[in-house]
Amino acid sequence: MLLALNNVFDPDTLPMVLRIMVMAVLVNLSCALLGSFLVLRRMSLMGDALSHAVLPGLVVAFLFSGSLSIFPMFIGAVLAGVATTFLTQTMHHYGRLSTDAAMGVVFTSLFALGVVLLKLFGSQVHLDAACVYEGSLIMVLDTFEFAGFELPKQILVALPVLLVNLLVVGVLWKELKITTFDSALATAIGISAPVMHYTLMTLVALTAVASFQVVGSILVVAMLIVPPAAAQLCVERLGRMVALSCAIGALVGIVGTLVAVRYNLSVPGTMAVLSGGVYALAAIFSPTGGLASRAWFHYQTSARIVREDILAMLYRVEEFDHTRRLARADALEAVGGGFPARHALRTLVRRGDVAMDDKGLLLNDSGRTKAAKLVRTHRLWETYLVDEIGLPLDHVHEPAHRVEHFLDDEIREQLAERLPEGAEDPHGREIPE
């Protein structure tokens, strides 16, 4: 089919491309909306289970109805999906299996049953096994006219399912959120966690069925899980996660359709690959937990610690002899040398915390204030370790050196309140004000 559509913007093929795109976006929005809750509940495998378990429902529905029309197949698949949820919960509660093990047993068994039925009655059912695994958008050829537009008949299922998802999630937003993050609290305030669970699972079953012909029984898992997982890496609030997940799903549907049609590829497969690409980008560049942002945070923290070590060292030198200046080479060597030390020193000079001339390094007023705070924290912590913990003197410097870079003003003053006015540190040195 796609071979004839590789010219995306050809006037003859553009309506077909748009119909494919509309179906892909509708399916992705439905999956992303519910997938956010599945990811947060750590039930990603349930989407896999339901998308596989609809297969025997489809075969049985055809055997009873003798028709491949949308609604008999839809009813059979939904019943199979609900049965999967019920069997999984039953095996979890009464079979002493963990949730993931129960899902694994149920969906593999039902999917295998579907494959066997498909082979046994393949000549009667007329279901293509490749369509079962990968989905097919060939059904967009079957259209009806509405308000002058040719719409695919699949939209009669996909659009109502999306609207139902939006309605239920909107009405039960508070209940779904509470049961997702703390089911015990939900039960304590009168919200039935099992009812919310079965409601969500029923919606997932409906969505998996509506997505079956578009993305297949395997690739629907990517649509349910990957966009929400990518969104979770980027934001930290549920509402924003759901919105971003839906935006990623819609974008993947549009771009995936255009790329697949242009290069004669599988539309569901292309969407799944693009979803994986979006997740990879989120994993690297996410501002909240991406590899790049974490690496930048660690670099900034390391650079700050080196700068503070230089300030504290100059303060101690000045404290011992206020006329002495520390040589640049000695200061760099004391904090490890190399590029981090040189860069830290240049930053301190540029900020006006340290003055540097031919005689060496000298603290300016701003740098002296910062250094005094660091040394105060160090000596307060040493005092605490000796007086409260009972550590020997030769064991307190390294712990105090590590913690001085991370204690805030509140904790610092709490430590100071334990000491009498004018107290000294365990080594007999003055604690700066």
N, C-alpha and C positions, 0 to 999 in steps of 0.2 A: 504493500500500500504506500509506504513512505517514498518508494523510489520515484513515484510520479509527483511527489510534493517537494522535491529538493529545491525548487525555486520558491522560497517562502512567501514572497510578496507578489507572486503571479496572481492577477485578478481571478483566474479560474480556480486556483488552489487555495487562495487566502481564506475563503469561508471555511474550508475543511480544517486548515491550520488553527483558525480561531476557535472552532468547536473543540478540537483536541485540547487547546490551551485552557478553555473554560472548564472542561471536565477535570484536567490535571489540577487546576487551581482549587476547584471545589473540593476535590478529594484531599489535597494537601492541607487545606484549611481545617477540614474535619479532623484529620489525623493529628495535626499539630496541636489543636485545641485540647483534645483529650490526652494526647501523648505527654503533655506537660505534667499532668497529675500522675500518670504512670511512672514517669522518670522520678518524680519526687517521692513516690511511694515505694520506689525500688521494685517495681513490678513490670519492668520492660519486657520480660519474657512472656507476660500475659498477652501482649499484643501479638507476639510470635505464635503463641498457642491458639489464639482465636483466629488468626489469619490462616493457619493450617487446618484447624478443626472444621472450618466451614465446608471443606471439600466433600465429606460424606453427606452433609446436609444437602448440597447441590445435587448429588447423584440420586439420593433418595427422593428429593422433591421432584425430579424429572420422572422417576419411575412411578410415582403416584399420580402426577398430573399429566404426564405424557406431553409436556410443553416446555420449551426453553424460554418462554416469555419471562419478563423481569420479575413479576410479582410472585409466582410460585417459587422461583429459584430464591428470591429474597427471603421469603418466609422460611423455607427449608434451611437456608444458611443461618438465619437469625436463631432458629431453634437449636441448631447445632452449636452456635456460639454460646447461647445461654446454658446449654447442657454442659459445655466445657467449663464454664465458670462454676456451676453447681458441683460438678464432679471434682474439680480442683479443691474447692473449699471442703467438700466432704472428706476427701482423702487427707487433707491437711489436719482436720479436726479429729477424725475417727481412725485414720490409718497411720497416725503418728509419723507423718512425713513432713519435712519442711516445705514451705510454700513453693520454692523453686523446684524441688524434687517432684512434688505433686503435679505441678504444671508440666514438667518434662514427661512424666508418665502419661498424663492425659492427652497432651497434644500429639505426641509421637504415635500413640496408639490410634487416636482418631484419624490422624492424617494417613497412617498406614492403611486403616480400614477404607478410607476414601480412595486411595490408590488402587487397592484390591478391587473395590466396587467398580472403579473406572475401567479397569482392565476386563473385569467379568462382563460388564454391560456396556463396554465402549461402543459397540456397534449400534446400540439403541440410544445411548445418551448423547453421542456426538459432541463430547467435550474434548477439546484439544489439550493434551497434556502440557504443551508449551504455554498455552494460555493460562493454565492453572498455575504454573510456576512464575511466569513473567507478566501475565496480564495482556490485554490487547485493547487498543483503542480503535480497532476496526469497527466497533459497534457505533461509532459516531456517524457511520454511513447511514444508519437507520435513524431517520429524522422525522420531525413533525413541524408544521408551520404554526408560529405563534406571533401575532402582531406584525406579520410581514417578514419574520425572521425564521430561518431554518435552524431548529434546535435539535440536538441529539436526544433520543428517547431516554438515554441514561440519566439525563438531568432530572427526570421525574423521580428518580431515587436519590441521586447525590444531593440535590438542592434541599429537599425536605429533611434529609438526615442532617445536613449542616445547620439548618434552621432549628431543628430539635435539639441538637448539641448546644447551640448558642442559647436557646431558651432555658434548657435545664441547668446549664452551667451558670447562667445569669441569675436564675431564681435561687439555686442552691449554692451560690458562691461561698457564702460564709460557712455553711455546713461542710462543703467539700474541702475548704481550706483548713478548717479545724481538724477534721478527721484525717487529712493528709499529713499534718505535722504532729498531731498529738491525739490519737484515738482515745486514750484514757481520759483526757480532759473533756473530749467531746461527749463521752459516755457520762461523765460526772455532771455535765450541765444539761443533760437530757437529749443529746443528739445521738441517734442510733448509728454507730459506726458500721455495723453490718448492712443496714439499709443503704447507706451512702456507698458502700463498697459494691453491692449488687447493682445499684443504679449506675455507677460509673462503668462497671463491667458490661452491663446491658448496652450502654451507649457505645462502648468500644466494639462490642459484637456487631451492632448496627453499622458502625463506621467501617469495620473490616469487611462486612458484606458489601456495602455500597462501594468500597474501593476495590473489590475483588476483580472485576472485569477490567479495571483501569490499570492497576499496578500489580495484580497477581497475589498469590498467597504468600510469597516469600518477600517480595519487595515492599509490600505494605508495611513491613516491620521498619524499614528505613524511614518511611514517611511518618510513622508513629513515634519513632524514638530519636532519630538523628537531629531534626530541627529543634525539638525541645532540649536535647542534650547540649546543642550548640548555644542555645539561648541561656541555659543555666550557667554556662561559663562566663557570660557577659553581664548578667544582671543579678541582683540579690533580692528582688521582691517578686512575689508570685504574679501580680498583675502585669508587671513589665515583662516577666518571662513568657507569659501566655501571649502577650501582644507581639513580642519579638519572634517567638516561635511561629506564630501565624504569618508574620511578615516574611520570615525565611522560607516557609512552605510555599507561599504565593510566588515569591521570587524564583524559587527552584522550579515551580510549575511552569512559569513563563519562559525562563531562560532554557530549561530542560527541553521544552517543546520546540523552541526555535533551533537549538543546536541539533536535536535528534532529527528533525525534519530536514534541516539543511544538509546534514551529513549521512542521512539514511541510517539512523541508529534506532535502537529500541528506546522509546520515550520513557517508560518506567525505569529502565536501566540507566539512562542518562540522568534522570532526576535523582536516582539513588547515588550515583557517582558525584553529582554536584552537591548533594547534601553532605556527603563525606568530605568534599573539599571545603565547604563552609565550616564544618566542624573542625577541620584541621586548622583553618585560619583562626577560628575562635580559640582553639587550644593554644595557638602561638601568640596571638595579639590581643586576647581578651584583657580589658583594663583591670579586671578584678582577680583573675587567676591564671592568665596566659603565661606561657613560658617566657616570652619577651618581657612582659611587665614584671614578672617575678625576678628575672635576671637583672633588669634595670633597678628594681627595688634593692636587691642584694648589693649591687654595685654602689648605689647611693649610700646605703648603710655602711658599707666598708669604707667608702671615701669619707663619710662623716666621722667614723671612729678614728681614722688616721689623722684627720684634721684636729680632732679633740685631743688625741694623744700628743700631738705637737704642742698645742696650747698648754696642756697640763705640764708637759716637760719643761717648757719655757718658764712657767709659773714657779715650778720647784727650783729651777736654776736661779731665778730672780729672788726667790724667797731665801735661798742660801747666801747669795751675794748679789745685791741689787745693781752693782756696777758691772757685773760680768755679762758678756754676750756670748751666746752659743754659736759656734761656727756652723755654717749651712751644711757642710758635709757631715759633721757629727750629728746634727739633728736628723738628717735624712737616714743616716745609718742606724740611728736609735729606733726609728719606726719601720725598719725593714728595707729601706732603700727602694730602688726601682721606680718605674713610672708612677704607681699610686702615691708614693711619698712625694715625688717631685710635683705631681699635679696638685696634691693637697696643699703643699707649701705655696705654690703659685696662687691657689684660690684664696688662701688666708691673706696673702699680700694684696691681692686685688680687692678683697673686701675691707681692707684697712684694719684687720685684726693684728697683723704682724708687720713690723718694719724690718727691712733688710738693707744692709749696706756692706761696705768692705770689712767692717769689724765683726759682722755676724748678724744674729737675729735678736729682735727686741719686741716685747709685747706693747701694743698700743692700748689705749684705755678700754676700747670695746673688747679686744682680745683678752685683756686682763680680767674683765668682769666675767666673761664666759669661762675662762680658765679657773677662776676662783670658785665658781659654781661646781665645776667638775671635781676639783680637789676637795671641796667641802663634802660632796656626795661620797667620794672615795673614803674619806676619813670617818665620816659618820657610819658608813657601812662596816668599816673595819672595827669601829667601836662596838657596833651592834653584834658582830660575829664573836668578839671576845667576851663582852659582858653578858649577852643573852644566850649565845650558843655554846660558849666555852671553848672556842677554837684556840690553839696556841698561836703566838704571834707570828711564827714563820709560816702559818697556813692561811693568813687572811689577805695578803696583798693581791694574789691572783684573782680570787673571787671578787674582791672589791674593784679591781681593775676592769673586770668583765661587766659588772653590774652598773658601774658609774655612768655608762653611756645610755642607760635605758630607764633609770628611775626618774619619775616626774617630781614636780615641786611639792605635791601633796605628801607623797611618801617621804621625801627628804625632810620635810618639816615635822612629820610624825616621828622620825628618828631623832631629830633635834630636841623634841619635847621630852625625850627620855633622859636627856643629859642636863646637869646643872650648868648655870651660866659660866662661861669661861672655861669649860671643860676642854681637855686635850684628847687627842687620839691615843690608842694604846702604845704608840711609839714615843709619846711625849711631845708631839708636834701640834701646833695651833690649828684649830679647825676654823677655816675662814668664815667670816660672816657673809 
